[in-house]
Amino acid sequence: MSACREVSILYYHIGRIAGTRELVITRTPFIVAYRVRADQIEILAVIHATRRWYDNF
């Protein structure tokens, strides 16, 4: 968990949907949409960058 927390702090972007964050997977066209809740990271979606973004999770 601590490694994930360090990565999310350093490399995340504020999500396009309120309350979410986005992590771009380097050297790939994928973006991970996730939410941080207390001591958990909830993965909401792994989306190809060229796809239409979700309106809600």
PQR file of N, CA, C, O and H, with PARSE charges and radii, in Angstrom:
ATOM      1  N   MET A   1       0.824  -1.197   0.000 -0.4000 1.5000
ATOM      2  CA  MET A   1       0.000   0.000   0.000 -0.0000 2.0000
ATOM      3  C   MET A   1       0.864   1.255   0.000  0.5500 1.7000
ATOM      4  O   MET A   1       0.541   2.219  -0.695 -0.5500 1.4000
ATOM      5  N   SER A   2       1.939   1.265   0.753 -0.4000 1.5000
ATOM      6  CA  SER A   2       2.752   2.480   0.822 -0.0000 2.0000
ATOM      7  C   SER A   2       3.346   2.825  -0.539  0.5500 1.7000
ATOM      8  O   SER A   2       3.446   4.003  -0.883 -0.5500 1.4000
ATOM      9  H   SER A   2       2.201   0.482   1.317  0.4000 1.0000
ATOM     10  N   ALA A   3       3.741   1.826  -1.316 -0.4000 1.5000
ATOM     11  CA  ALA A   3       4.275   2.101  -2.658 -0.0000 2.0000
ATOM     12  C   ALA A   3       3.207   2.726  -3.538  0.5500 1.7000
ATOM     13  O   ALA A   3       3.493   3.661  -4.286 -0.5500 1.4000
ATOM     14  H   ALA A   3       3.660   0.869  -1.037  0.4000 1.0000
ATOM     15  N   CYS A   4       1.982   2.225  -3.462 -0.4000 1.5000
ATOM     16  CA  CYS A   4       0.881   2.800  -4.243 -0.0000 2.0000
ATOM     17  C   CYS A   4       0.609   4.231  -3.813  0.5500 1.7000
ATOM     18  O   CYS A   4       0.375   5.103  -4.651 -0.5500 1.4000
ATOM     19  H   CYS A   4       1.750   1.465  -2.855  0.4000 1.0000
ATOM     20  N   ARG A   5       0.637   4.471  -2.526 -0.4000 1.5000
ATOM     21  CA  ARG A   5       0.383   5.822  -2.022 -0.0000 2.0000
ATOM     22  C   ARG A   5       1.437   6.786  -2.552  0.5500 1.7000
ATOM     23  O   ARG A   5       1.104   7.902  -2.951 -0.5500 1.4000
ATOM     24  H   ARG A   5       0.827   3.763  -1.846  0.4000 1.0000
ATOM     25  N   GLU A   6       2.711   6.370  -2.561 -0.4000 1.5000
ATOM     26  CA  GLU A   6       3.771   7.230  -3.070 -0.0000 2.0000
ATOM     27  C   GLU A   6       3.582   7.522  -4.544  0.5500 1.7000
ATOM     28  O   GLU A   6       3.761   8.664  -4.967 -0.5500 1.4000
ATOM     29  H   GLU A   6       2.981   5.464  -2.237  0.4000 1.0000
ATOM     30  N   VAL A   7       3.227   6.534  -5.333 -0.4000 1.5000
ATOM     31  CA  VAL A   7       3.012   6.740  -6.760 -0.0000 2.0000
ATOM     32  C   VAL A   7       1.852   7.683  -6.989  0.5500 1.7000
ATOM     33  O   VAL A   7       1.958   8.603  -7.801 -0.5500 1.4000
ATOM     34  H   VAL A   7       3.081   5.606  -4.990  0.4000 1.0000
ATOM     35  N   SER A   8       0.740   7.476  -6.288 -0.4000 1.5000
ATOM     36  CA  SER A   8      -0.427   8.321  -6.519 -0.0000 2.0000
ATOM     37  C   SER A   8      -0.153   9.768  -6.123  0.5500 1.7000
ATOM     38  O   SER A   8      -0.668  10.691  -6.754 -0.5500 1.4000
ATOM     39  H   SER A   8       0.654   6.729  -5.629  0.4000 1.0000
ATOM     40  N   ILE A   9       0.642   9.968  -5.100 -0.4000 1.5000
ATOM     41  CA  ILE A   9       0.960  11.329  -4.687 -0.0000 2.0000
ATOM     42  C   ILE A   9       1.837  12.005  -5.734  0.5500 1.7000
ATOM     43  O   ILE A   9       1.665  13.193  -6.008 -0.5500 1.4000
ATOM     44  H   ILE A   9       1.061   9.218  -4.588  0.4000 1.0000
ATOM     45  N   LEU A  10       2.768  11.269  -6.317 -0.4000 1.5000
ATOM     46  CA  LEU A  10       3.712  11.870  -7.241 -0.0000 2.0000
ATOM     47  C   LEU A  10       3.173  12.051  -8.655  0.5500 1.7000
ATOM     48  O   LEU A  10       3.497  13.039  -9.315 -0.5500 1.4000
ATOM     49  H   LEU A  10       2.908  10.304  -6.094  0.4000 1.0000
ATOM     50  N   TYR A  11       2.361  11.122  -9.127 -0.4000 1.5000
ATOM     51  CA  TYR A  11       2.042  11.100 -10.543 -0.0000 2.0000
ATOM     52  C   TYR A  11       0.572  11.219 -10.911  0.5500 1.7000
ATOM     53  O   TYR A  11       0.241  11.107 -12.091 -0.5500 1.4000
ATOM     54  H   TYR A  11       2.097  10.320  -8.591  0.4000 1.0000
ATOM     55  N   TYR A  12      -0.298  11.434  -9.984 -0.4000 1.5000
ATOM     56  CA  TYR A  12      -1.709  11.440 -10.347 -0.0000 2.0000
ATOM     57  C   TYR A  12      -2.151  12.801 -10.877  0.5500 1.7000
ATOM     58  O   TYR A  12      -1.522  13.830 -10.633 -0.5500 1.4000
ATOM     59  H   TYR A  12      -0.029  11.525  -9.025  0.4000 1.0000
ATOM     60  N   HIS A  13      -3.253  12.761 -11.609 -0.4000 1.5000
ATOM     61  CA  HIS A  13      -3.931  13.967 -12.080 -0.0000 2.0000
ATOM     62  C   HIS A  13      -5.312  13.973 -11.445  0.5500 1.7000
ATOM     63  O   HIS A  13      -5.880  12.914 -11.177 -0.5500 1.4000
ATOM     64  H   HIS A  13      -3.765  11.925 -11.808  0.4000 1.0000
ATOM     65  N   ILE A  14      -5.845  15.140 -11.208 -0.4000 1.5000
ATOM     66  CA  ILE A  14      -7.224  15.233 -10.748 -0.0000 2.0000
ATOM     67  C   ILE A  14      -8.104  14.627 -11.833  0.5500 1.7000
ATOM     68  O   ILE A  14      -7.919  14.911 -13.016 -0.5500 1.4000
ATOM     69  H   ILE A  14      -5.384  16.000 -11.425  0.4000 1.0000
ATOM     70  N   GLY A  15      -9.055  13.800 -11.437 -0.4000 1.5000
ATOM     71  CA  GLY A  15      -9.889  13.093 -12.400 -0.0000 2.0000
ATOM     72  C   GLY A  15     -10.884  13.993 -13.117  0.5500 1.7000
ATOM     73  O   GLY A  15     -11.226  15.077 -12.645 -0.5500 1.4000
ATOM     74  H   GLY A  15      -9.206  13.569 -10.476  0.4000 1.0000
ATOM     75  N   ARG A  16     -11.333  13.521 -14.253 -0.4000 1.5000
ATOM     76  CA  ARG A  16     -12.345  14.243 -15.031 -0.0000 2.0000
ATOM     77  C   ARG A  16     -13.712  14.143 -14.366  0.5500 1.7000
ATOM     78  O   ARG A  16     -14.605  14.945 -14.638 -0.5500 1.4000
ATOM     79  H   ARG A  16     -11.056  12.640 -14.636  0.4000 1.0000
ATOM     80  N   ILE A  17     -13.865  13.158 -13.499 -0.4000 1.5000
ATOM     81  CA  ILE A  17     -15.094  12.972 -12.735 -0.0000 2.0000
ATOM     82  C   ILE A  17     -14.784  13.332 -11.286  0.5500 1.7000
ATOM     83  O   ILE A  17     -13.764  12.905 -10.745 -0.5500 1.4000
ATOM     84  H   ILE A  17     -13.140  12.506 -13.278  0.4000 1.0000
ATOM     85  N   ALA A  18     -15.644  14.102 -10.666 -0.4000 1.5000
ATOM     86  CA  ALA A  18     -15.423  14.588  -9.301 -0.0000 2.0000
ATOM     87  C   ALA A  18     -15.091  13.437  -8.351  0.5500 1.7000
ATOM     88  O   ALA A  18     -15.722  12.381  -8.394 -0.5500 1.4000
ATOM     89  H   ALA A  18     -16.472  14.449 -11.106  0.4000 1.0000
ATOM     90  N   GLY A  19     -14.100  13.655  -7.499 -0.4000 1.5000
ATOM     91  CA  GLY A  19     -13.729  12.676  -6.487 -0.0000 2.0000
ATOM     92  C   GLY A  19     -12.808  11.574  -6.971  0.5500 1.7000
ATOM     93  O   GLY A  19     -12.530  10.630  -6.232 -0.5500 1.4000
ATOM     94  H   GLY A  19     -13.587  14.513  -7.464  0.4000 1.0000
ATOM     95  N   THR A  20     -12.326  11.682  -8.215 -0.4000 1.5000
ATOM     96  CA  THR A  20     -11.448  10.658  -8.755 -0.0000 2.0000
ATOM     97  C   THR A  20     -10.081  11.232  -9.087  0.5500 1.7000
ATOM     98  O   THR A  20      -9.882  12.446  -9.149 -0.5500 1.4000
ATOM     99  H   THR A  20     -12.552  12.449  -8.816  0.4000 1.0000
ATOM    100  N   ARG A  21      -9.154  10.318  -9.295 -0.4000 1.5000
ATOM    101  CA  ARG A  21      -7.809  10.670  -9.749 -0.0000 2.0000
ATOM    102  C   ARG A  21      -7.497   9.811 -10.961  0.5500 1.7000
ATOM    103  O   ARG A  21      -8.133   8.782 -11.190 -0.5500 1.4000
ATOM    104  H   ARG A  21      -9.316   9.332  -9.245  0.4000 1.0000
ATOM    105  N   GLU A  22      -6.516  10.242 -11.730 -0.4000 1.5000
ATOM    106  CA  GLU A  22      -6.115   9.485 -12.919 -0.0000 2.0000
ATOM    107  C   GLU A  22      -4.611   9.274 -12.897  0.5500 1.7000
ATOM    108  O   GLU A  22      -3.839  10.164 -12.542 -0.5500 1.4000
ATOM    109  H   GLU A  22      -5.999  11.077 -11.544  0.4000 1.0000
ATOM    110  N   LEU A  23      -4.225   8.079 -13.284 -0.4000 1.5000
ATOM    111  CA  LEU A  23      -2.822   7.718 -13.380 -0.0000 2.0000
ATOM    112  C   LEU A  23      -2.552   7.259 -14.800  0.5500 1.7000
ATOM    113  O   LEU A  23      -3.120   6.264 -15.252 -0.5500 1.4000
ATOM    114  H   LEU A  23      -4.852   7.356 -13.573  0.4000 1.0000
ATOM    115  N   VAL A  24      -1.690   7.975 -15.507 -0.4000 1.5000
ATOM    116  CA  VAL A  24      -1.328   7.600 -16.873 -0.0000 2.0000
ATOM    117  C   VAL A  24      -0.238   6.543 -16.782  0.5500 1.7000
ATOM    118  O   VAL A  24       0.793   6.755 -16.144 -0.5500 1.4000
ATOM    119  H   VAL A  24      -1.228   8.783 -15.140  0.4000 1.0000
ATOM    120  N   ILE A  25      -0.473   5.406 -17.422 -0.4000 1.5000
ATOM    121  CA  ILE A  25       0.522   4.330 -17.434 -0.0000 2.0000
ATOM    122  C   ILE A  25       1.536   4.657 -18.528  0.5500 1.7000
ATOM    123  O   ILE A  25       1.214   4.628 -19.716 -0.5500 1.4000
ATOM    124  H   ILE A  25      -1.310   5.233 -17.940  0.4000 1.0000
ATOM    125  N   THR A  26       2.755   4.964 -18.117 -0.4000 1.5000
ATOM    126  CA  THR A  26       3.771   5.406 -19.076 -0.0000 2.0000
ATOM    127  C   THR A  26       4.052   4.346 -20.129  0.5500 1.7000
ATOM    128  O   THR A  26       4.011   3.145 -19.863 -0.5500 1.4000
ATOM    129  H   THR A  26       3.016   4.988 -17.152  0.4000 1.0000
ATOM    130  N   ARG A  27       4.337   4.826 -21.322 -0.4000 1.5000
ATOM    131  CA  ARG A  27       4.651   4.017 -22.501 -0.0000 2.0000
ATOM    132  C   ARG A  27       3.497   3.131 -22.951  0.5500 1.7000
ATOM    133  O   ARG A  27       3.695   2.170 -23.693 -0.5500 1.4000
ATOM    134  H   ARG A  27       4.371   5.802 -21.537  0.4000 1.0000
ATOM    135  N   THR A  28       2.292   3.459 -22.500 -0.4000 1.5000
ATOM    136  CA  THR A  28       1.086   2.756 -22.961 -0.0000 2.0000
ATOM    137  C   THR A  28       0.001   3.800 -23.198  0.5500 1.7000
ATOM    138  O   THR A  28       0.133   4.934 -22.739 -0.5500 1.4000
ATOM    139  H   THR A  28       2.131   4.240 -21.897  0.4000 1.0000
ATOM    140  N   PRO A  29      -1.049   3.448 -23.894 -0.5600 1.5000
ATOM    141  CA  PRO A  29      -2.153   4.386 -24.101  0.2800 2.0000
ATOM    142  C   PRO A  29      -3.237   4.266 -23.028  0.5500 1.7000
ATOM    143  O   PRO A  29      -4.387   4.634 -23.271 -0.5500 1.4000
ATOM    144  N   PHE A  30      -2.885   3.755 -21.845 -0.4000 1.5000
ATOM    145  CA  PHE A  30      -3.895   3.493 -20.826 -0.0000 2.0000
ATOM    146  C   PHE A  30      -3.848   4.479 -19.668  0.5500 1.7000
ATOM    147  O   PHE A  30      -2.788   4.959 -19.265 -0.5500 1.4000
ATOM    148  H   PHE A  30      -1.952   3.457 -21.647  0.4000 1.0000
ATOM    149  N   ILE A  31      -5.037   4.761 -19.152 -0.4000 1.5000
ATOM    150  CA  ILE A  31      -5.222   5.630 -17.992 -0.0000 2.0000
ATOM    151  C   ILE A  31      -6.015   4.846 -16.960  0.5500 1.7000
ATOM    152  O   ILE A  31      -7.020   4.217 -17.291 -0.5500 1.4000
ATOM    153  H   ILE A  31      -5.898   4.372 -19.480  0.4000 1.0000
ATOM    154  N   VAL A  32      -5.568   4.882 -15.712 -0.4000 1.5000
ATOM    155  CA  VAL A  32      -6.283   4.224 -14.625 -0.0000 2.0000
ATOM    156  C   VAL A  32      -7.053   5.295 -13.859  0.5500 1.7000
ATOM    157  O   VAL A  32      -6.468   6.248 -13.343 -0.5500 1.4000
ATOM    158  H   VAL A  32      -4.751   5.393 -15.443  0.4000 1.0000
ATOM    159  N   ALA A  33      -8.359   5.128 -13.793 -0.4000 1.5000
ATOM    160  CA  ALA A  33      -9.195   6.025 -12.991 -0.0000 2.0000
ATOM    161  C   ALA A  33      -9.394   5.354 -11.644  0.5500 1.7000
ATOM    162  O   ALA A  33      -9.772   4.184 -11.577 -0.5500 1.4000
ATOM    163  H   ALA A  33      -8.834   4.354 -14.212  0.4000 1.0000
ATOM    164  N   TYR A  34      -9.140   6.096 -10.567 -0.4000 1.5000
ATOM    165  CA  TYR A  34      -9.265   5.504  -9.241 -0.0000 2.0000
ATOM    166  C   TYR A  34      -9.705   6.548  -8.225  0.5500 1.7000
ATOM    167  O   TYR A  34      -9.735   7.749  -8.497 -0.5500 1.4000
ATOM    168  H   TYR A  34      -8.833   7.046 -10.622  0.4000 1.0000
ATOM    169  N   ARG A  35     -10.042   6.046  -7.050 -0.4000 1.5000
ATOM    170  CA  ARG A  35     -10.470   6.903  -5.942 -0.0000 2.0000
ATOM    171  C   ARG A  35      -9.762   6.416  -4.691  0.5500 1.7000
ATOM    172  O   ARG A  35      -9.587   5.213  -4.500 -0.5500 1.4000
ATOM    173  H   ARG A  35     -10.018   5.071  -6.828  0.4000 1.0000
ATOM    174  N   VAL A  36      -9.353   7.347  -3.837 -0.4000 1.5000
ATOM    175  CA  VAL A  36      -8.700   7.011  -2.578 -0.0000 2.0000
ATOM    176  C   VAL A  36      -9.731   7.156  -1.473  0.5500 1.7000
ATOM    177  O   VAL A  36     -10.352   8.207  -1.318 -0.5500 1.4000
ATOM    178  H   VAL A  36      -9.495   8.325  -3.991  0.4000 1.0000
ATOM    179  N   ARG A  37      -9.904   6.085  -0.708 -0.4000 1.5000
ATOM    180  CA  ARG A  37     -10.860   6.077   0.407 -0.0000 2.0000
ATOM    181  C   ARG A  37     -10.156   5.546   1.643  0.5500 1.7000
ATOM    182  O   ARG A  37      -9.772   4.377   1.696 -0.5500 1.4000
ATOM    183  H   ARG A  37      -9.400   5.231  -0.834  0.4000 1.0000
ATOM    184  N   ALA A  38      -9.989   6.399   2.627 -0.4000 1.5000
ATOM    185  CA  ALA A  38      -9.324   6.034   3.889 -0.0000 2.0000
ATOM    186  C   ALA A  38      -7.992   5.356   3.589  0.5500 1.7000
ATOM    187  O   ALA A  38      -7.052   6.018   3.150 -0.5500 1.4000
ATOM    188  H   ALA A  38     -10.301   7.348   2.584  0.4000 1.0000
ATOM    189  N   ASP A  39      -7.895   4.060   3.817 -0.4000 1.5000
ATOM    190  CA  ASP A  39      -6.638   3.351   3.583 -0.0000 2.0000
ATOM    191  C   ASP A  39      -6.728   2.413   2.387  0.5500 1.7000
ATOM    192  O   ASP A  39      -5.983   1.437   2.302 -0.5500 1.4000
ATOM    193  H   ASP A  39      -8.659   3.523   4.175  0.4000 1.0000
ATOM    194  N   GLN A  40      -7.641   2.708   1.462 -0.4000 1.5000
ATOM    195  CA  GLN A  40      -7.822   1.860   0.285 -0.0000 2.0000
ATOM    196  C   GLN A  40      -7.755   2.675  -1.001  0.5500 1.7000
ATOM    197  O   GLN A  40      -8.115   3.852  -1.034 -0.5500 1.4000
ATOM    198  H   GLN A  40      -8.247   3.501   1.531  0.4000 1.0000
ATOM    199  N   ILE A  41      -7.291   2.025  -2.042 -0.4000 1.5000
ATOM    200  CA  ILE A  41      -7.345   2.597  -3.390 -0.0000 2.0000
ATOM    201  C   ILE A  41      -8.348   1.767  -4.168  0.5500 1.7000
ATOM    202  O   ILE A  41      -8.182   0.555  -4.305 -0.5500 1.4000
ATOM    203  H   ILE A  41      -6.999   1.069  -2.015  0.4000 1.0000
ATOM    204  N   GLU A  42      -9.374   2.405  -4.671 -0.4000 1.5000
ATOM    205  CA  GLU A  42     -10.421   1.722  -5.424 -0.0000 2.0000
ATOM    206  C   GLU A  42     -10.225   2.000  -6.910  0.5500 1.7000
ATOM    207  O   GLU A  42     -10.390   3.133  -7.362 -0.5500 1.4000
ATOM    208  H   GLU A  42      -9.509   3.390  -4.559  0.4000 1.0000
ATOM    209  N   ILE A  43      -9.873   0.964  -7.670 -0.4000 1.5000
ATOM    210  CA  ILE A  43      -9.699   1.096  -9.118 -0.0000 2.0000
ATOM    211  C   ILE A  43     -11.086   1.117  -9.744  0.5500 1.7000
ATOM    212  O   ILE A  43     -11.868   0.182  -9.574 -0.5500 1.4000
ATOM    213  H   ILE A  43      -9.739   0.043  -7.303  0.4000 1.0000
ATOM    214  N   LEU A  44     -11.382   2.180 -10.463 -0.4000 1.5000
ATOM    215  CA  LEU A  44     -12.699   2.339 -11.069 -0.0000 2.0000
ATOM    216  C   LEU A  44     -12.721   1.875 -12.516  0.5500 1.7000
ATOM    217  O   LEU A  44     -13.712   1.307 -12.976 -0.5500 1.4000
ATOM    218  H   LEU A  44     -10.746   2.940 -10.601  0.4000 1.0000
ATOM    219  N   ALA A  45     -11.629   2.115 -13.233 -0.4000 1.5000
ATOM    220  CA  ALA A  45     -11.583   1.725 -14.643 -0.0000 2.0000
ATOM    221  C   ALA A  45     -10.152   1.826 -15.158  0.5500 1.7000
ATOM    222  O   ALA A  45      -9.345   2.612 -14.663 -0.5500 1.4000
ATOM    223  H   ALA A  45     -10.824   2.576 -12.859  0.4000 1.0000
ATOM    224  N   VAL A  46      -9.866   1.014 -16.160 -0.4000 1.5000
ATOM    225  CA  VAL A  46      -8.636   1.143 -16.939 -0.0000 2.0000
ATOM    226  C   VAL A  46      -9.113   1.417 -18.355  0.5500 1.7000
ATOM    227  O   VAL A  46      -9.763   0.580 -18.981 -0.5500 1.4000
ATOM    228  H   VAL A  46     -10.522   0.375 -16.562  0.4000 1.0000
ATOM    229  N   ILE A  47      -8.782   2.599 -18.849 -0.4000 1.5000
ATOM    230  CA  ILE A  47      -9.371   3.084 -20.096 -0.0000 2.0000
ATOM    231  C   ILE A  47      -8.281   3.384 -21.121  0.5500 1.7000
ATOM    232  O   ILE A  47      -7.255   3.980 -20.792 -0.5500 1.4000
ATOM    233  H   ILE A  47      -8.255   3.279 -18.340  0.4000 1.0000
ATOM    234  N   HIS A  48      -8.509   2.969 -22.354 -0.4000 1.5000
ATOM    235  CA  HIS A  48      -7.613   3.315 -23.451 -0.0000 2.0000
ATOM    236  C   HIS A  48      -7.796   4.814 -23.728  0.5500 1.7000
ATOM    237  O   HIS A  48      -8.925   5.301 -23.792 -0.5500 1.4000
ATOM    238  H   HIS A  48      -9.343   2.485 -22.621  0.4000 1.0000
ATOM    239  N   ALA A  49      -6.713   5.523 -23.888 -0.4000 1.5000
ATOM    240  CA  ALA A  49      -6.757   6.980 -24.009 -0.0000 2.0000
ATOM    241  C   ALA A  49      -7.573   7.481 -25.196  0.5500 1.7000
ATOM    242  O   ALA A  49      -8.062   8.610 -25.168 -0.5500 1.4000
ATOM    243  H   ALA A  49      -5.796   5.127 -23.835  0.4000 1.0000
ATOM    244  N   THR A  50      -7.729   6.669 -26.234 -0.4000 1.5000
ATOM    245  CA  THR A  50      -8.491   7.129 -27.395 -0.0000 2.0000
ATOM    246  C   THR A  50      -9.989   6.848 -27.284  0.5500 1.7000
ATOM    247  O   THR A  50     -10.766   7.260 -28.146 -0.5500 1.4000
ATOM    248  H   THR A  50      -7.332   5.752 -26.256  0.4000 1.0000
ATOM    249  N   ARG A  51     -10.389   6.155 -26.236 -0.4000 1.5000
ATOM    250  CA  ARG A  51     -11.808   5.837 -26.046 -0.0000 2.0000
ATOM    251  C   ARG A  51     -12.562   6.994 -25.423  0.5500 1.7000
ATOM    252  O   ARG A  51     -11.971   7.867 -24.786 -0.5500 1.4000
ATOM    253  H   ARG A  51      -9.758   5.820 -25.536  0.4000 1.0000
ATOM    254  N   ARG A  52     -13.862   6.995 -25.610 -0.4000 1.5000
ATOM    255  CA  ARG A  52     -14.720   8.004 -24.980 -0.0000 2.0000
ATOM    256  C   ARG A  52     -14.706   7.785 -23.471  0.5500 1.7000
ATOM    257  O   ARG A  52     -14.827   6.656 -22.997 -0.5500 1.4000
ATOM    258  H   ARG A  52     -14.343   6.286 -26.128  0.4000 1.0000
ATOM    259  N   TRP A  53     -14.558   8.871 -22.723 -0.4000 1.5000
ATOM    260  CA  TRP A  53     -14.478   8.791 -21.271 -0.0000 2.0000
ATOM    261  C   TRP A  53     -15.868   8.571 -20.679  0.5500 1.7000
ATOM    262  O   TRP A  53     -16.863   9.036 -21.236 -0.5500 1.4000
ATOM    263  H   TRP A  53     -14.459   9.789 -23.108  0.4000 1.0000
ATOM    264  N   TYR A  54     -15.934   7.877 -19.575 -0.4000 1.5000
ATOM    265  CA  TYR A  54     -17.200   7.634 -18.891 -0.0000 2.0000
ATOM    266  C   TYR A  54     -17.771   8.929 -18.325  0.5500 1.7000
ATOM    267  O   TYR A  54     -17.024   9.855 -18.007 -0.5500 1.4000
ATOM    268  H   TYR A  54     -15.126   7.499 -19.123  0.4000 1.0000
ATOM    269  N   ASP A  55     -19.085   8.993 -18.199 -0.4000 1.5000
ATOM    270  CA  ASP A  55     -19.735  10.143 -17.564 -0.0000 2.0000
ATOM    271  C   ASP A  55     -19.770   9.979 -16.047  0.5500 1.7000
ATOM    272  O   ASP A  55     -19.833  10.961 -15.308 -0.5500 1.4000
ATOM    273  H   ASP A  55     -19.692   8.241 -18.457  0.4000 1.0000
ATOM    274  N   ASN A  56     -19.729   8.728 -15.592 -0.4000 1.5000
ATOM    275  CA  ASN A  56     -19.826   8.439 -14.168 -0.0000 2.0000
ATOM    276  C   ASN A  56     -19.289   7.036 -13.912  0.5500 1.7000
ATOM    277  O   ASN A  56     -19.234   6.208 -14.821 -0.5500 1.4000
ATOM    278  H   ASN A  56     -19.677   7.930 -16.192  0.4000 1.0000
ATOM    279  N   PHE A  57     -18.898   6.778 -12.676 -0.4000 1.5000
ATOM    280  CA  PHE A  57     -18.438   5.434 -12.288 -0.0000 2.0000
ATOM    281  C   PHE A  57     -19.399   4.843 -11.299  0.5500 1.7000
ATOM    282  O   PHE A  57     -19.201   3.717 -10.843 -0.5500 1.4000
ATOM    283  H   PHE A  57     -18.943   7.451 -11.938  0.4000 1.0000
TER
END
